[in-house]
Amino acid sequence: MNLELSEEQSAVRDLAVSFTDREIVPYAAEWDRAESVDLAIIGKLAKVGFLGLTIPEEYGGSGGDHLAYCLVLEELGRGDSAVRGIVSVSLGLVGKSVNAFGTEEQKRHWLPRLTSGEALGCFALTEPGTGSDAANLTTRAVRDGDNWLISGAKTFITNGTWADVALVFARTGGDGPDQQGHRGITAFLVPTDLPGFTRTGIDGKLGLRGQATAGLSFENVRVPDSARLGEVGKGFTVAMAALAKGRMSVAAGCVGIARACLEAAVRYAGEREQFGKPIASHQLVQELLAGIAVDVEAARLLTWKVADHIERGLPFATESSIAKLYASEAAVRAANNALQVFGGYGFIDEYPVGKYLRDARVMTLYEGTSQIHQLLIGRALTGVNAF
């Protein structure tokens, strides 16, 4: 794996650094308290090309490779994970799925809208009764001539109250054994303004408070067959392909959180004095800082390895699970260690590390819990499925 950034990648990183410092960092605490980012950030993300990374220019994208994408997601995660989530979901889960599985008509209709910020996407897989057990979802789509009628419910959907299109996964299989589980799921691109489609915001979250999270409800929502993304019964393949890359996005964002923790803790340790000297000169404080620094470097390299595999056309699902597992747990450790450096001041929101801890904690839950990723890695090692 080449660890030297190209000139183009370095330019993208520099742009992401300046954008984050200018458009996100000064407002992150305010958005967290208000439980909503300023939606003007969507247009700003689009203007600098961050909503079109890795999407071909012919569909309105800004091109670039997956390492450049990771560099941007790291910086956005450093600034505010709520903003990182907008890009990870609308571009990473929805836009990239349309690019990979969509018809030419679907690509030309949705991708220019998604990459320009004219439309935002959400990824509607999780249900009230099926989180980790995604293959057993109960939302159904029933064929009605040239249309499908979708009924059911989804929950914890990022961008849910803001999105203009939902990538919805629904059961279309019958009762036969060959149509159950993952074999009976189909994906659909569903505009959110259709009759029977309702959404309810989920407020009071521990972290990612500035991000829109929603429950979605479908009551005989009618979509044409042209809204189907991929083949009938192959929706689970679409979902897993999206999540394999999406976990790389989460890992990159977690590197950003851990880096933000390190930068804040190092700065504070140099300013805060105890026992007549800066706490940075105390050995155990340096131990805390060193632990964060090692986690940042290790998580970043694991994430870059996923991007490298994608670009070289190599299998990457297990590598993505490894990166997501390590980086998400590392972000929690980093935030805990940073809070310890800050002491009591870390426990109030005048300082940023409390928010970092709250935001980091959910990273071990969504797009596959840490336990699910341990099982995925174990299956890859042994060939035995433990769930």
PyMOL commands that set and color helices and strands:
alter all, ss='L'
color gray80, all
select helices_A, chain A and resi 7-23+25-34+40-47+57-59+66-79+81-101+104-116+134-136+177-179+181-184+225-227+235-271+279-281+283-311+317-347+353-363+370-382
alter helices_A, ss='H'
color red, helices_A
select strands_A, chain A and resi 121-124+140-144+147-158+165-171+185-191+197-201+213-224+228-229+273-274+277-278
alter strands_A, ss='S'
color yellow, strands_A
deselect
rebuild
show_as cartoon
